[in-house]
Amino acid sequence: MSKTYLIKEKDNKLYYSNAIIVDNPSALKIIDHPIREKILRLLAKTPMYPAELAKELKMHEQKVYYHIKQMVNSGILEIAEKKEIRGTIAKKFSPRCLNFAVSLSNDWKQLHELTEKKDSKTVGFLEPFTKENEINASIVVGSPDPHGPHKARARDGHYAIDLALFLGNFCNVSKEFITKLDVDTDLNEDINLFVVGGPVTNLICGKINDFLPAKFSDKKPWGIISKKKTYTDDSVGLIARIPNPYNLKNKIMIIAGIRFIGTKAAVMAFTRNMNLVLARFSEQEKFYCIVQGFDLSGDGKIDSIEVLE
């Protein structure tokens, strides 16, 4: 038997609970009875024998058993345990669930469509990285070993954990392992990419740097260069979405900073302040947003971001 759930929204979060859905409104008459409601509430706490229910309700056992039989025949109650007592089989009962609904509709949609209605701009920005409630991309982080022309060790790969948690709001876990190191990633591969980390520590970012609408400087002092300004503060980060120049069927999302602290700022902006990031997003072929992280609490860790452009 397939599982059925009721879903409700509260404080911008989705909650679910098991349910029995029927297509005949008259079926709900089975539970529209004060005694049966009391029986369901008691059995929801713990499975019980009819004799135990009768004692609790101060009713004749035969009358209690009549109501139980009605709910068992309707699929509302089920046998939780059987036990032989003095040559007879005693049965404990429990409810299949405590939610009941009538459905007269055949118009059932996948849950991801509900998410799209909640935040269509974010969902549009994430396409085709997520598709039909599935992840459709790999997450590329820099290798922690010395690598590349600067023999750098990536110190920002763990920020991808926050990115993955955020993406979990829009898609399910993939059957394939989606996290890759930059040294193991082929830009010609037929896959969309989230690239976490700047060109010094993530070689994939370095290979596409010249194609970005705002690019990283290729020599010290490290910075991010846009048409408006050059940013050199370590806490500045870049979020950019472009077609993959090596395979135009796919897209690349850059989430990176001048230093690892800038990557953290970019990840924070992407996962916690998407409304600010997408303020000027309108389905551009190439899109970018430059952000800066700030430590407002004074504990030495960035806890707030500001969009610079």
Secondary structure, 3 states (H helix, E strand, C coil): CCCCEEEEEECCEEEEEECEEECCHHHHHHCCCHHHHHHHHHHHHCCECHHHHHHHHCCCHHHHHHHHHHHHHCCCEEEEEEEEECCEEEEEEEECCCCEEECCCCCCCCHHHHHHHHCHHHHHHHCCCEECCEECEEEEECCCCCECCCCECCCCHHHHHHHHHHHCCCCECCCCCCEEEHHHCCCCCCCEEEEECCCCCCHHHHHHHHHCCCEECCCCCCCEECCCCEECCCCEEEEEEEEECCEEEEEEEEEEECCHHHHHHHHHHHHHCHHHHCCCCCCCCCEEEEEEEECCCCCCCCCEEEECC
